[in-house]
Amino acid sequence: MQNQKRVVIDSVSPSVNCGEFYIKRIVNEIVNVDAHILGDGHDIIAATVLYKHEKDKKWSESRMRLVINNEWQASFVVQKQGFYSYKVEAWVDYALNWQHGIERKIDDNQHVKSELLEGIEYLKNIKKNSKKSDASYLDNLINIFSDEGRYNEAIKEATSKKLYTFFYNNPERILSNESKEYQVYVDRKKARFSTWYEFFPRSASQQKGIHGTFKDCERLLPRVSKMGFDTLYLPPIHPIGEVNRKGKNNTTEAKEGDVGSTWGIGSKHGGHKDIHPELGTLDDFKNLIQKAKEQNIEIAMDYALQAAPDHPWVKEHPKWFKWRPDGTVQYAENPPKKYQDILPIYWESDDYKNLWKECLDILMYWIDCGINVFRVDNPHTKPFFFWNWIITHVKAKHPDVIFLAEAFTAPKVMQQLAKQGYTQSYTYFTWRNNKHELIEYVEELTKSELSEYMQPNFWPNTPDINPYHLQGANESKHIQRYVLAATLSSSIGLYGPVYEYMLSDALIGREEYLNSEKFQFTYYDWTIENKLIAVISKVNHIRHQNEALQQTNNIKFCHIENDNLMAFYKWNDSKTNELLIIISLDAFNTQQGVVQLPLQDLGVSPGQRIGVQDLVTSNSYNWYQEWNFIELHPTLPFHIFKINK
């Protein structure tokens, strides 16, 4: 049978892989839908976006408007966690087409008796499904259109705004066409806005040479909270393998007393559902989780699917590993890095169903203990479809759970992990240092399709990465890098206390820490206060007070004639919170420039007063021009201006 539909719906966005994957939002965010909609001839067409939550029975709708060149737009707000479906419906609006036609004939002084009688048919059709309160209005119009003696009244009513509105609000969707359905997954706010702090629990002790415990971590919670962090990420807390244990600085032979890498999981003391005995008990860990919640901090666990040679899995589930002819398993490698203390999982195992189930059970176990945030180690070395399966299963029962992908790898691999369900993603920010590459990278994250499904998490450093630009860097450089992360991205992370203490000694020629905590525990004086800590704390609190910094995508870079100065404008969706951030990329010299304000975006005219308040120093200024002078010193190499119009 031939398709009689007359309206084409094309290029619906947002969509990821033409709807194969869902886009992402958080509660109360907006989904802006665009589509190319066109019909044959010159008839008036209409369109709407239909949307509903997975638990709703009926569709809600938001009428689309024609913007330009057959491009239509509408938006809707997602108010609940979970999946929403949305689609575009379009049709020829015959009633409005009739009204448009009769208007043109009347303007041409034509007699429209016959056209009025045609209009009666549209009124009758609409009346069938109209409310009783509207029936009298429609009956009156039918009488007027039928009575030749009331012709002047009839043509006035036929061309009235009231009738147009009535037709618009009560369309007959004859031979309407619909697009395919698309999905948006709606998460809690922390999926979009989070501030992570990482430290090793075994380095939390107050005494030199003593292994830290969960009780020591409890003692540090007020420090983490005071600095403005809302997520405390702990590297693996499980028993550490003793076979092929690594020594200090990644040496292949451990000496007596060497504690090994926390990522070499599993020993005679247990595996992924167990706790390293020197850290404390399960009750101690649960108590830490609760104490953290009391200070508005969530504990994030490391989820590392790998095993030490003496992990219980090796004997209990030998099929989960790939054995070589000599009876050994090839240890993990990421050239030039070698991990002799880790056996990779064999994901092509015939027993993969039990393997997958166990991996899911591990997550469910820790979720039941109170964990809702997981940083996943090296997810790009496991099958993509495994992640889709496991994340889908977890989120179906526990929608608050957040997954951060630790994957510093090829761009399309990182993107695929996000498509398969990861909430947040590590990024290349750690290596983006000059103005051009920073702007180019942020534009890619916020202005391309990536903005619909990939939430970046900017980390200036990690235990794995001591970037060259921080090795031996001064205080100004550390301030600069943290402020860049904290203002460009709504989700950020920091590995401490090495960052705020500026401990950046490195292995020669490598982006790795000398005496890395990955292979030893370290004593820190956690009572130290310094300017960098004060700046980090202030910036974090500014982030919590300003919605413009609680999202990533609303950003516009401003022109400034100095490659050592970067300026950008950020705002929340309602534009009730607008900021201008200016950062110097020079850690040694004073930099000056003239920044161009985005007047059109601000909704102001040249000469109109723009008030700005520096949220760090509390200094206020009035600007009246489009171009304004800026000077930044290494001692405080940034401004976060709140705009008051």
RADAJO-V293755 format. One record per run of one state. SS is the DSSP state (H for helix, E for strand, - for the rest). FROM is the first residue (numbers start at 1). TO is the last residue. If there is no record, write none. Layout:
BEGIN
ss=<SS | SS>
from=<FROM | FROM>
to=<TO | TO>
END
This chain:
BEGIN
ss=<- | E | - | E | H | - | E | - | E | - | E | - | E | - | E | - | E | - | E | - | E | - | H | - | H | - | H | - | H | - | H | - | E | - | E | - | H | - | E | - | H | - | H | - | E | - | E | - | H | - | E | - | E | - | E | - | H | - | E | - | E | - | H | - | H | - | E | - | E | - | E | - | E | - | H | - | E | - | H | - | H | - | E | - | H | - | E | - | H | - | H | - | H | - | E | - | E | - | E | - | H | - | H | - | E | - | E | - | E | - | H | - | H | - | E | - | E | - | E | - | E | - | E | - | H | - | E | - | E | - | E | - | E | - | E | ->
from=<1 | 7 | 14 | 16 | 17 | 20 | 21 | 22 | 23 | 27 | 30 | 40 | 45 | 54 | 60 | 64 | 65 | 69 | 71 | 78 | 82 | 93 | 94 | 108 | 113 | 128 | 132 | 147 | 148 | 159 | 161 | 170 | 177 | 179 | 182 | 188 | 189 | 192 | 194 | 200 | 201 | 204 | 214 | 227 | 231 | 235 | 240 | 241 | 248 | 251 | 265 | 266 | 267 | 268 | 270 | 271 | 282 | 295 | 298 | 304 | 307 | 308 | 312 | 317 | 318 | 321 | 323 | 324 | 329 | 330 | 331 | 335 | 337 | 344 | 352 | 369 | 373 | 378 | 379 | 382 | 384 | 398 | 402 | 407 | 411 | 420 | 424 | 427 | 429 | 432 | 435 | 448 | 449 | 453 | 455 | 460 | 462 | 463 | 465 | 466 | 468 | 471 | 475 | 489 | 491 | 496 | 506 | 507 | 513 | 514 | 531 | 546 | 547 | 550 | 555 | 559 | 560 | 561 | 565 | 572 | 578 | 585 | 591 | 597 | 599 | 603 | 610 | 615 | 620 | 624 | 627 | 634 | 636 | 637 | 638 | 645>
to=<6 | 13 | 15 | 16 | 19 | 20 | 21 | 22 | 26 | 29 | 39 | 44 | 53 | 59 | 63 | 64 | 68 | 70 | 77 | 81 | 92 | 93 | 107 | 112 | 127 | 131 | 146 | 147 | 158 | 160 | 169 | 176 | 178 | 181 | 187 | 188 | 191 | 193 | 199 | 200 | 203 | 213 | 226 | 230 | 234 | 239 | 240 | 247 | 250 | 264 | 265 | 266 | 267 | 269 | 270 | 281 | 294 | 297 | 303 | 306 | 307 | 311 | 316 | 317 | 320 | 322 | 323 | 328 | 329 | 330 | 334 | 336 | 343 | 351 | 368 | 372 | 377 | 378 | 381 | 383 | 397 | 401 | 406 | 410 | 419 | 423 | 426 | 428 | 431 | 434 | 447 | 448 | 452 | 454 | 459 | 461 | 462 | 464 | 465 | 467 | 470 | 474 | 488 | 490 | 495 | 505 | 506 | 512 | 513 | 530 | 545 | 546 | 549 | 554 | 558 | 559 | 560 | 564 | 571 | 577 | 584 | 590 | 596 | 598 | 602 | 609 | 614 | 619 | 623 | 626 | 633 | 635 | 636 | 637 | 644 | 645>
END
